[in-house]
Amino acid sequence: MRAAKDTVVSLRYELFDADGSLLEKADDPISYLHGGYDGIFPAVEEIVHDKDVGTKFEVTMEPDDAFGEYEHDLVRVEPRNLFPENIEVGMQFEGGAEDADDEDYMLYTVVDVTDDEVTVDGNHPLAGKTLNFVGVITGVRAATADELKHGHAHGDGGHHH
């Protein structure tokens, strides 16, 4: 079976930055619903389309094809007293404007802590980076009716969120 719309594609991958440094590696296959369901980068889905199990592939993605350009306005400096006492660089918090709806909240990473201020960054850590996605297709199967209804692949044993 080939990767086509409404199939579940499984693959192993490695993700590298433009300098060739390994950023992420999936030792266990990941699975996504193929065919425009936003389960994987569109550039990866495009190169995988109509390929068989065992096909190896590589795609270079510019920032707009991956995690977007780095947006300096997503960096915020907040008063220290708004955060827990044990705040540390690398911690993450969900936040947004005071009148924001739930869907307007985003994940912020703490990038600096002083006695008076905490600097948080709402950019994805890989925003602004050119990435090289190297993978191999390990499986292709027809999607179930439940997967199609929910718009994503389910793990072994059914629906998991």
N, C-alpha and C positions, 0 to 999 in steps of 0.2 A: 504494500500500500504506500502511496506517495502522500506527502504533505499537501493537503488541499483544504478548501473551506470546510469548516465543520468537522475537522479531525483534531485529535489531541496529539500534539507532537511532543516528544520527550527528547532532551538533549543534554549533553555535558558541555561545559564551556569554560574558557578562561578569558578574563578581561584584563587588558594591558593598557597602560597610558601610552602617550606618543613616544616616550623614551624607551619603551619596551619593558617597563617594570610591571610585574604581575600585581594587579589590584585585587582580584577575586578569582576564585576557582571553585567550580561545582563538581565535587567528587561524585556525588549522587546526582542522577539526572533530575532536571527540573522539567515540568510539563506545563504546557499552555494550550489554550483553545485557539486554533489557527483560523484565520479568516477575518481579521479586522476587529477583534474583540479587545484590543489593547492589553493583551497579556504578556507581550514582549515588545522590544523595540521594533518599530515598523521596518527599519532597514534590515534587521535580522529576519523578520517574517518574510520579507520580499526575497531574500537570497535563499531561504529554505523552501519557499513555495515550489511544489512539483518535484521535490527531491525525495529519494529513497532513504530507508534506514541504512546507516553506514556512511552516508555522505559527509565528508569533512568540508568545512567552509570557513571563510574569514571575511569580515566586513569592518572597514574603518568608518567610524561615525564622528562627524563633526559635532560640536556642542549642541547645535539645534536639532540633531538627530538622536541625541542621547538625553542629557540632563539639563539642557538649556545653557544659555549664556549666564555668566556670573552677574548678579544684580546687586550693586552696592547698596541700593535702598532697602534691601532685605536684612542689612546689618543694623542692629538697634543697640543703643546704650541705655540701660535702665538703672534706676536707683537700686543699690545693693539690698535695701530693706524689703524689696518685693520678692526676694528669693529666700529659700531655706538657709539656715545657718551653715549647713554642710555642703554648700554649692561648690562644684569643682569644674574645671575645664573639661569638656567632653560630655558633660551631662546634657540631656535633651529635655525640652519642655514643649508642650503644645500651647500655642498662643495666637492672638489676633487682636484686632481693634476691639474696644469695649463694646461696640454695638454690632460686632461680627456675628454672622450666623455660624452654625456648626461647620458647614462646608467651607467657610472662609478661614478656619483655623489652619495653622501650618506648624510644622515641626521646626523648632529652633535649637541650635546647638550652642552651648556656652563656649566661647572662644577666649574670653579673658575675664578675670575677676580681680578687682582691687578692693580696698577698704570701703570705697564709696559707690562703685559702679560695677555692673555686670554687662559685658558685651555678648550679645547673642547673634547668631547668623542663621537666617532662614533659607539660605541656599543649600542645595544638595551638596555633599562634600565633593562630588565629581562635576559640579556645574562649571562650565567654561573650559572643560578638558576635551581634547580629541581622544577617542577610545578605540581600541582594536579588539573586536569580539571574535574569538576563535572557538569553533565548536564542532561537534559531531552529532548527527541525528542518531539516537539510540532506540527510538520507537515511534510508530505512527499507528493510531487506531481510530476507528469511528467514534465520534463524541456520542455520549448518551443524551437522551431527551432532557434529562435534568441539567446536564452541563450546558446544553444549548439554551435552555430556559434561563439559567443563571448567568450565562455569558462568560463562564470560566471553567477550567478543568477541575475535577474533583480528585482527591487522593484515593488511595486504596480504601475500600470500605465505605465510599460514598462522600457525601457533602460535609466539608469541614471549613470553618471560618475561624 
